[in-house]
Amino acid sequence: VQSGSGADDAGMTAGALIVGVNGTAVGSATDLTHALAATRPGDRVRITWIDESGDQHRSTIRLGSGPPA
Protein backbone atom coordinates (compact mmCIF):
# COMPACT_ATOMS: atom_id res chain seq x y z
CA VAL A 1 0.00 0.00 0.00
CA GLN A 2 1.65 3.22 -1.15
CA SER A 3 1.54 6.17 1.20
CA GLY A 4 -1.05 8.71 0.04
CA SER A 5 -2.76 6.24 -2.33
CA GLY A 6 -6.50 5.62 -2.41
CA ALA A 7 -5.96 2.33 -0.56
CA ASP A 8 -3.91 4.12 2.12
CA ASP A 9 -6.56 6.84 2.45
CA ALA A 10 -9.22 4.13 2.92
CA GLY A 11 -7.22 2.57 5.75
CA MET A 12 -5.95 -0.50 3.91
CA THR A 13 -2.58 -1.69 5.18
CA ALA A 14 0.13 -4.02 3.91
CA GLY A 15 -0.99 -7.62 4.31
CA ALA A 16 -4.64 -6.85 3.56
CA LEU A 17 -6.45 -9.42 1.42
CA ILE A 18 -8.75 -7.96 -1.25
CA VAL A 19 -11.86 -10.15 -1.46
CA GLY A 20 -14.16 -8.01 -3.61
CA VAL A 21 -14.21 -5.33 -6.29
CA ASN A 22 -17.44 -3.54 -7.18
CA GLY A 23 -19.47 -6.38 -5.65
CA THR A 24 -17.62 -9.14 -7.52
CA ALA A 25 -15.88 -11.75 -5.37
CA VAL A 26 -12.09 -11.92 -5.70
CA GLY A 27 -10.43 -15.21 -4.75
CA SER A 28 -7.08 -14.94 -6.51
CA ALA A 29 -4.63 -12.51 -8.08
CA THR A 30 -6.07 -13.48 -11.48
CA ASP A 31 -9.59 -12.61 -10.29
CA LEU A 32 -8.31 -9.22 -9.10
CA THR A 33 -6.62 -8.56 -12.43
CA HIS A 34 -9.84 -9.41 -14.31
CA ALA A 35 -11.97 -7.29 -11.95
CA LEU A 36 -9.74 -4.26 -12.55
CA ALA A 37 -9.07 -4.85 -16.28
CA ALA A 38 -11.63 -2.32 -17.51
CA THR A 39 -10.62 0.40 -15.03
CA ARG A 40 -8.24 3.31 -15.46
CA PRO A 41 -6.35 5.60 -13.09
CA GLY A 42 -8.85 8.06 -11.63
CA ASP A 43 -11.77 5.60 -11.67
CA ARG A 44 -13.59 4.99 -8.40
CA VAL A 45 -14.07 1.37 -7.33
CA ARG A 46 -15.65 -0.26 -4.28
CA ILE A 47 -13.09 -2.52 -2.60
CA THR A 48 -13.76 -5.09 0.12
CA TRP A 49 -10.77 -6.40 2.05
CA ILE A 50 -9.85 -8.36 5.14
CA ASP A 51 -7.14 -6.93 7.38
CA GLU A 52 -4.49 -8.92 9.22
CA SER A 53 -6.78 -9.15 12.28
CA GLY A 54 -9.49 -10.84 10.19
CA ASP A 55 -11.82 -7.82 10.17
CA GLN A 56 -13.63 -7.04 6.92
CA HIS A 57 -13.69 -3.49 5.54
CA ARG A 58 -15.34 -1.84 2.55
CA SER A 59 -14.56 1.51 0.95
CA THR A 60 -14.80 3.31 -2.37
CA ILE A 61 -11.40 4.43 -3.54
CA ARG A 62 -10.03 6.38 -6.49
CA LEU A 63 -7.46 4.37 -8.43
CA GLY A 64 -4.02 5.85 -8.92
CA SER A 65 -1.29 5.01 -11.39
CA GLY A 66 0.79 1.96 -10.58
CA PRO A 67 4.56 1.81 -10.75
CA PRO A 68 6.06 1.36 -14.21
CA ALA A 69 6.12 -2.27 -15.36
N, CA, C and O atoms as a MOPAC input file, in Angstrom:
PM7 MOZYME 1SCF
protein

 N      0.86400 1    -1.17200 1     0.00000 1
 C      0.00000 1     0.00000 1     0.00000 1
 C      0.90500 1     1.22700 1     0.00000 1
 O      1.66600 1     1.44600 1     0.94300 1
 N      0.82000 1     2.02300 1    -1.05800 1
 C      1.65300 1     3.21500 1    -1.15500 1
 C      1.07700 1     4.34000 1    -0.31200 1
 O     -0.13300 1     4.56800 1    -0.30800 1
 N      1.93900 1     5.03300 1     0.39300 1
 C      1.53700 1     6.17200 1     1.19700 1
 C      0.84500 1     7.21200 1     0.32500 1
 O      1.35000 1     7.57400 1    -0.73800 1
 N     -0.31200 1     7.69200 1     0.77600 1
 C     -1.05000 1     8.70800 1     0.03700 1
 C     -1.92700 1     8.15800 1    -1.08200 1
 O     -2.59700 1     8.92500 1    -1.77300 1
 N     -1.93100 1     6.84100 1    -1.26900 1
 C     -2.75700 1     6.24100 1    -2.32500 1
 C     -4.20400 1     6.14700 1    -1.86200 1
 O     -4.49900 1     6.38400 1    -0.69100 1
 N     -5.09500 1     5.80500 1    -2.76600 1
 C     -6.49800 1     5.61500 1    -2.41100 1
 C     -6.66500 1     4.52000 1    -1.38000 1
 O     -7.47400 1     4.64700 1    -0.46100 1
 N     -5.89500 1     3.43100 1    -1.52600 1
 C     -5.95600 1     2.33400 1    -0.55700 1
 C     -5.49500 1     2.80900 1     0.81600 1
 O     -6.11400 1     2.48200 1     1.82800 1
 N     -4.41600 1     3.57500 1     0.85300 1
 C     -3.91200 1     4.12100 1     2.11700 1
 C     -4.95600 1     5.04200 1     2.74300 1
 O     -5.22200 1     4.95400 1     3.94200 1
 N     -5.54100 1     5.91400 1     1.94600 1
 C     -6.56000 1     6.84500 1     2.45100 1
 C     -7.77200 1     6.10200 1     3.01700 1
 O     -8.42000 1     6.58400 1     3.94600 1
 N     -8.07800 1     4.92400 1     2.45600 1
 C     -9.22500 1     4.13100 1     2.92100 1
 C     -8.89900 1     3.35000 1     4.19000 1
 O     -9.79900 1     2.81100 1     4.83500 1
 N     -7.61600 1     3.28500 1     4.55200 1
 C     -7.21700 1     2.56800 1     5.75100 1
 C     -6.68700 1     1.17200 1     5.50000 1
 O     -6.43600 1     0.42500 1     6.44500 1
 N     -6.51400 1     0.81000 1     4.23700 1
 C     -5.95400 1    -0.49600 1     3.91500 1
 C     -4.47100 1    -0.48100 1     4.28000 1
 O     -3.78700 1     0.52300 1     4.08300 1
 N     -3.98500 1    -1.59000 1     4.80700 1
 C     -2.58000 1    -1.69200 1     5.18200 1
 C     -1.93300 1    -2.87700 1     4.47500 1
 O     -2.61600 1    -3.74700 1     3.93400 1
 N     -0.59800 1    -2.89300 1     4.49300 1
 C      0.13300 1    -4.01900 1     3.90900 1
 C     -0.34400 1    -5.29700 1     4.56500 1
 O     -0.56300 1    -5.32900 1     5.77600 1
 N     -0.50700 1    -6.34000 1     3.79100 1
 C     -0.98600 1    -7.61700 1     4.30700 1
 C     -2.48200 1    -7.80100 1     4.17700 1
 O     -3.00000 1    -8.88400 1     4.45100 1
 N     -3.19200 1    -6.74600 1     3.75900 1
 C     -4.64100 1    -6.85300 1     3.55900 1
 C     -4.92400 1    -7.78900 1     2.38700 1
 O     -4.14600 1    -7.86000 1     1.43600 1
 N     -6.03500 1    -8.50000 1     2.46500 1
 C     -6.45000 1    -9.42400 1     1.42300 1
 C     -7.70500 1    -8.87000 1     0.76400 1
 O     -8.76000 1    -8.79700 1     1.39400 1
 N     -7.59500 1    -8.48000 1    -0.50600 1
 C     -8.74900 1    -7.96100 1    -1.24700 1
 C     -9.64100 1    -9.14100 1    -1.61100 1
 O     -9.19200 1   -10.10600 1    -2.23100 1
 N    -10.92300 1    -9.05100 1    -1.21500 1
 C    -11.86200 1   -10.15100 1    -1.46100 1
 C    -13.03200 1    -9.74000 1    -2.35100 1
 O    -13.87600 1   -10.57200 1    -2.68400 1
 N    -13.08900 1    -8.45000 1    -2.74200 1
 C    -14.16400 1    -8.01100 1    -3.61000 1
 C    -13.84800 1    -6.69900 1    -4.29100 1
 O    -13.18300 1    -5.83200 1    -3.72400 1
 N    -14.33600 1    -6.56200 1    -5.52200 1
 C    -14.20800 1    -5.32500 1    -6.29100 1
 C    -15.55500 1    -5.06100 1    -6.94200 1
 O    -16.04100 1    -5.87000 1    -7.73300 1
 N    -16.15300 1    -3.93200 1    -6.60900 1
 C    -17.44500 1    -3.54200 1    -7.18100 1
 C    -18.48800 1    -4.64900 1    -7.05200 1
 O    -19.28700 1    -4.86400 1    -7.96300 1
 N    -18.47600 1    -5.35300 1    -5.91600 1
 C    -19.46600 1    -6.38000 1    -5.65400 1
 C    -19.15000 1    -7.74000 1    -6.24000 1
 O    -19.91600 1    -8.68300 1    -6.04200 1
 N    -18.04400 1    -7.86800 1    -6.95600 1
 C    -17.62000 1    -9.14300 1    -7.51900 1
 C    -16.59100 1    -9.77800 1    -6.59500 1
 O    -15.61900 1    -9.13400 1    -6.20100 1
 N    -16.80800 1   -11.04500 1    -6.25000 1
 C    -15.87800 1   -11.75200 1    -5.37100 1
 C    -14.51900 1   -11.90600 1    -6.03700 1
 O    -14.42300 1   -12.15400 1    -7.23900 1
 N    -13.47200 1   -11.75600 1    -5.23600 1
 C    -12.08900 1   -11.92400 1    -5.69600 1
 C    -11.46400 1   -13.01800 1    -4.83800 1
 O    -11.38800 1   -12.88900 1    -3.61600 1
 N    -11.01600 1   -14.09900 1    -5.48300 1
 C    -10.42800 1   -15.20600 1    -4.74800 1
 C     -8.98600 1   -15.48300 1    -5.10800 1
 O     -8.35200 1   -16.36300 1    -4.52800 1
 N     -8.45900 1   -14.71800 1    -6.08100 1
 C     -7.07700 1   -14.93700 1    -6.51200 1
 C     -6.54400 1   -13.66500 1    -7.16000 1
 O     -7.29600 1   -12.73100 1    -7.43900 1
 N     -5.23800 1   -13.64500 1    -7.39300 1
 C     -4.62800 1   -12.51000 1    -8.07900 1
 C     -5.19300 1   -12.36500 1    -9.49200 1
 O     -5.36100 1   -11.25200 1    -9.99000 1
 N     -5.48500 1   -13.50100 1   -10.13400 1
 C     -6.07100 1   -13.47500 1   -11.47800 1
 C     -7.46000 1   -12.84600 1   -11.44100 1
 O     -7.80300 1   -12.04200 1   -12.30700 1
 N     -8.25800 1   -13.21300 1   -10.43800 1
 C     -9.58900 1   -12.61000 1   -10.28600 1
 C     -9.47700 1   -11.09700 1   -10.12600 1
 O    -10.25400 1   -10.34700 1   -10.71700 1
 N     -8.50700 1   -10.64800 1    -9.32400 1
 C     -8.31300 1    -9.21700 1    -9.10000 1
 C     -7.92700 1    -8.52100 1   -10.39600 1
 O     -8.44100 1    -7.44700 1   -10.70800 1
 N     -7.03200 1    -9.12700 1   -11.14200 1
 C     -6.62000 1    -8.56100 1   -12.43100 1
 C     -7.81300 1    -8.41800 1   -13.36300 1
 O     -7.97900 1    -7.37900 1   -14.00200 1
 N     -8.64700 1    -9.45300 1   -13.44800 1
 C     -9.83500 1    -9.40700 1   -14.30800 1
 C    -10.83500 1    -8.35300 1   -13.82200 1
 O    -11.44100 1    -7.65000 1   -14.63200 1
 N    -11.00600 1    -8.24500 1   -12.50300 1
 C    -11.96800 1    -7.29000 1   -11.94500 1
 C    -11.54700 1    -5.84600 1   -12.21800 1
 O    -12.39200 1    -4.95700 1   -12.32400 1
 N    -10.23700 1    -5.61900 1   -12.32900 1
 C     -9.74400 1    -4.25800 1   -12.55200 1
 C     -9.36900 1    -3.98100 1   -14.01000 1
 O     -8.94600 1    -2.87200 1   -14.33600 1
 N     -9.51700 1    -4.96700 1   -14.88400 1
 C     -9.06900 1    -4.84800 1   -16.27700 1
 C     -9.69700 1    -3.67100 1   -17.02200 1
 O     -9.03200 1    -3.03900 1   -17.84300 1
 N    -10.94200 1    -3.37700 1   -16.75400 1
 C    -11.63100 1    -2.31700 1   -17.50600 1
 C    -11.52700 1    -0.95600 1   -16.81600 1
 O    -12.16300 1     0.00400 1   -17.25100 1
 N    -10.73700 1    -0.86300 1   -15.75100 1
 C    -10.62100 1     0.40500 1   -15.02900 1
 C     -9.37700 1     1.15900 1   -15.45800 1
 O     -8.46200 1     0.60300 1   -16.06700 1
 N     -9.37000 1     2.43700 1   -15.12500 1
 C     -8.24400 1     3.31200 1   -15.46300 1
 C     -7.90200 1     4.15300 1   -14.24100 1
 O     -8.74000 1     4.32400 1   -13.35600 1
 N     -6.67400 1     4.68200 1   -14.17900 1
 C     -6.34900 1     5.60200 1   -13.08800 1
 C     -7.38400 1     6.73000 1   -13.02700 1
 O     -7.75900 1     7.30300 1   -14.05000 1
 N     -7.82800 1     7.02900 1   -11.83100 1
 C     -8.85000 1     8.06000 1   -11.62600 1
 C    -10.24500 1     7.49100 1   -11.43400 1
 O    -11.11800 1     8.16600 1   -10.88700 1
 N    -10.47100 1     6.24100 1   -11.88200 1
 C    -11.77300 1     5.60500 1   -11.67200 1
 C    -11.98200 1     5.34700 1   -10.18300 1
 O    -11.02500 1     5.17400 1    -9.42900 1
 N    -13.24400 1     5.32600 1    -9.77700 1
 C    -13.58700 1     4.98900 1    -8.39800 1
 C    -14.12600 1     3.56100 1    -8.38400 1
 O    -14.97900 1     3.20600 1    -9.19700 1
 N    -13.62900 1     2.74900 1    -7.46200 1
 C    -14.07300 1     1.36800 1    -7.33100 1
 C    -14.37300 1     1.07600 1    -5.86100 1
 O    -13.76500 1     1.65900 1    -4.96300 1
 N    -15.31700 1     0.16800 1    -5.63200 1
 C    -15.64600 1    -0.25700 1    -4.27600 1
 C    -14.83100 1    -1.50700 1    -3.97700 1
 O    -14.97100 1    -2.52500 1    -4.65400 1
 N    -13.98200 1    -1.42600 1    -2.96500 1
 C    -13.08800 1    -2.51700 1    -2.59600 1
 C    -13.51300 1    -3.08400 1    -1.25200 1
 O    -13.81400 1    -2.33700 1    -0.32100 1
 N    -13.53400 1    -4.40000 1    -1.15600 1
 C    -13.76000 1    -5.09200 1     0.11600 1
 C    -12.47900 1    -5.84700 1     0.42400 1
 O    -11.93800 1    -6.54200 1    -0.43600 1
 N    -11.99000 1    -5.70700 1     1.66300 1
 C    -10.77200 1    -6.39600 1     2.05200 1
 C    -10.85400 1    -6.87900 1     3.48600 1
 O    -11.67000 1    -6.41300 1     4.28200 1
 N     -9.98200 1    -7.82800 1     3.78900 1
 C     -9.85100 1    -8.35500 1     5.14100 1
 C     -8.47000 1    -7.96800 1     5.64100 1
 O     -7.46300 1    -8.22300 1     4.98000 1
 N     -8.43200 1    -7.34300 1     6.82900 1
 C     -7.14500 1    -6.92900 1     7.37900 1
 C     -6.46600 1    -8.09600 1     8.09600 1
 O     -7.02600 1    -9.18800 1     8.19400 1
 N     -5.26900 1    -7.85500 1     8.59000 1
 C     -4.49000 1    -8.91600 1     9.22300 1
 C     -5.12800 1    -9.45000 1    10.49900 1
 O     -4.77900 1   -10.53900 1    10.95300 1
 N     -6.06200 1    -8.69500 1    11.08500 1
 C     -6.77700 1    -9.14900 1    12.28100 1
 C     -7.99600 1    -9.99700 1    11.92700 1
 O     -8.62500 1   -10.57700 1    12.81200 1
 N     -8.33400 1   -10.07300 1    10.63300 1
 C     -9.49200 1   -10.83600 1    10.18700 1
 C    -10.75600 1   -10.01600 1    10.06700 1
 O    -11.82000 1   -10.55800 1     9.77100 1
 N    -10.65400 1    -8.69800 1    10.29600 1
 C    -11.81800 1    -7.82100 1    10.17500 1
 C    -12.03500 1    -7.42800 1     8.71600 1
 O    -11.08100 1    -7.14300 1     7.99200 1
 N    -13.29400 1    -7.41800 1     8.29500 1
 C    -13.63200 1    -7.03800 1     6.92100 1
 C    -13.93800 1    -5.55200 1     6.85300 1
 O    -14.56800 1    -4.98900 1     7.74900 1
 N    -13.48100 1    -4.92400 1     5.77100 1
 C    -13.68900 1    -3.49500 1     5.53500 1
 C    -14.17200 1    -3.29600 1     4.10700 1
 O    -13.93800 1    -4.13100 1     3.23300 1
 N    -14.84900 1    -2.17600 1     3.88600 1
 C    -15.34300 1    -1.84200 1     2.55000 1
 C    -15.20800 1    -0.33500 1     2.37600 1
 O    -15.55100 1     0.43600 1     3.27200 1
 N    -14.70900 1     0.07400 1     1.22500 1
 C    -14.56300 1     1.50700 1     0.95500 1
 C    -14.52500 1     1.73200 1    -0.54700 1
 O    -14.12200 1     0.85300 1    -1.30800 1
 N    -14.94600 1     2.91000 1    -0.96300 1
 C    -14.80400 1     3.31100 1    -2.36600 1
 C    -13.54100 1     4.13100 1    -2.47000 1
 O    -13.35900 1     5.10600 1    -1.74100 1
 N    -12.66500 1     3.73400 1    -3.38100 1
 C    -11.39900 1     4.43100 1    -3.53700 1
 C    -11.22800 1     4.88800 1    -4.97900 1
 O    -11.83100 1     4.33600 1    -5.90000 1
 N    -10.39900 1     5.89900 1    -5.15400 1
 C    -10.03300 1     6.38000 1    -6.48900 1
 C     -8.70500 1     5.72100 1    -6.85000 1
 O     -7.73200 1     5.81400 1    -6.10100 1
 N     -8.67400 1     5.05800 1    -7.99900 1
 C     -7.46500 1     4.36600 1    -8.43200 1
 C     -6.39100 1     5.35300 1    -8.85800 1
 O     -6.67700 1     6.35800 1    -9.50900 1
 N     -5.17600 1     5.06000 1    -8.49100 1
 C     -4.02300 1     5.85300 1    -8.91600 1
 C     -3.25600 1     5.10000 1    -9.99100 1
 O     -3.66000 1     4.01700 1   -10.41300 1
 N     -2.17000 1     5.67100 1   -10.42000 1
 C     -1.28600 1     5.00900 1   -11.38700 1
 C     -0.35800 1     4.08000 1   -10.63300 1
 O      0.14800 1     4.42600 1    -9.56600 1
 N     -0.13600 1     2.90800 1   -11.18600 1
 C      0.79100 1     1.96400 1   -10.58400 1
 C      2.20600 1     2.29900 1   -10.97700 1
 O      2.43600 1     3.17100 1   -11.81500 1
 N      3.16800 1     1.60200 1   -10.36800 1
 C      4.55500 1     1.80500 1   -10.74500 1
 C      4.78500 1     1.30300 1   -12.17600 1
 O      4.04600 1     0.44300 1   -12.65500 1
 N      5.78800 1     1.82600 1   -12.84700 1
 C      6.05900 1     1.35500 1   -14.20900 1
 C      6.35200 1    -0.14400 1   -14.21100 1
 O      6.96200 1    -0.67400 1   -13.28200 1
 N      5.91100 1    -0.80800 1   -15.26000 1
 C      6.12200 1    -2.26900 1   -15.35600 1
 C      7.54400 1    -2.57800 1   -15.74700 1
 O      7.90800 1    -3.74700 1   -15.87600 1

